[in-house]
Amino acid sequence: SKDLKGAMEILIEQKRQKLSTVDKLDDHMDFASQLIFAQNRGDLTAENVNQCVLEMMIAAPDTLSVTLFFMLVLIAEHPTVEEEMIREIETVTGKQELPN
């Protein structure tokens, strides 16, 4: 746990350095960036930021897999919605073959 916490601190510091050198912040605004800026404003502590990023890294795969499973079940139960989704994908990608 101590090693993981140290690794998170390094990653957050790398992100902080990257944010300080970019020309256009809009292209780099993700959840981790928002946390870092909240810390800069004094809304969060460094420990808060580390804990949030750590929880995203650990918990996200679990919750994502459950969410995707239920989404796929719901799509399978509603073929009209599936057809609409396919049409939407085709409007963005055209009829090209998507990479595997």
N, C-alpha and C positions, 0 to 999 in steps of 0.2 A: 504494500500500500504506500509505503514511504517512497519507493522508487517511482511508482505511478504518479504520485503527487509531484515529485520533482520533475518528471517528464512533462506534466501538464504546465508547470511553471515555466519551463523552457519554451514550450510551444506558445504559450500566451505572450511571453516576452518577444519571441520572434514575430508574432502577429502584431504586437505593439510597435516594434521597429518598422515593420512593413508599412503600417498605417501612417507612420510619421514621415515616410519618404514618398508616398504616392502623390501624383498630381491631382487626380480626381477621386475623391472619397466615395462618390456614388457607386463606382464600380467595385468597391471593396466592402460595402456595408452588409454584413451578415450578422448573425446572432452574437458571435464572439466579439465582433467589432462593437456592437451595441453595449455589450457588457463592459468592454474596456473603456468606452466613453462614459458609461455610468460611473465607473470607478474614478475616472479623471474628474468628473463633476462632484465626487464625494458622496454619490448615492449608494455605492457599494464599496465594500472593502476588497482588498486583494484576495483574501480568503473566500469571500462570496463569489468572486469571479472564478477562482480556481475550482471551487466546489460545483458551480453551474456547468463549467466546461467538462469536468470529470464526469458528472452525472449524464451529460449529453453523450459522451463517448461510451459509457457503460450501458446506460439504459436504452438508448436509441435503437439499437438492433432488435431488442426484445419487443418494444412497443411497435416498432415499424413492421415487424413480421406479423404481429397480431392484426394490426390495422390493414395491411395489405391483404391478408387472408379474408377478412370480413368484406373488404372492398370487392375482391374477386367473387365472393359468394353473392353479394348483392348485384353485381353486374351480371352474373350468370342467371340470376332470378329475374332480371329485367332486360330481355333482349332488345327492346326498343332503345333503352339507354345505351346498351352496348353498340348498337348501330349508329347512334348519334355520336358516340365517342370515336368510332372508327371514321366517320365522316369528318369530324373535327381534326383528327390526326392527319387524314389525307389532305385537308385544306392547307395544313402547315407543311407537310413533307412532300405533297404530291403523290404520285403513284410509285415513287421510287422504292426499291427494296431497302428495308432498314437493316443495318448491320446486326449481327447476332451478338 
